[in-house]
Amino acid sequence: MVPLWGTIVTAVLLWAGFTAARFVTHDAFEGRPTGLTAMNIAHELVTVVVMAVLIGVWPPVLG
């Protein structure tokens, strides 16, 4: 089983490298407000961390 801390670090690194970078670049070129971009990337951070915790820490079902 993967420890919780490792799962969260992996999720944050993947979020920063893929999701946040894409949002910042896309929103900057479209001229969207900084507050909207911050809200969108914060939402994605929560989503990615929750998914990572569920996938990485939840015990597998052995059948």
Order of alpha helices (4+ residues) and beta strands (2+ residues): alpha-alpha-alpha
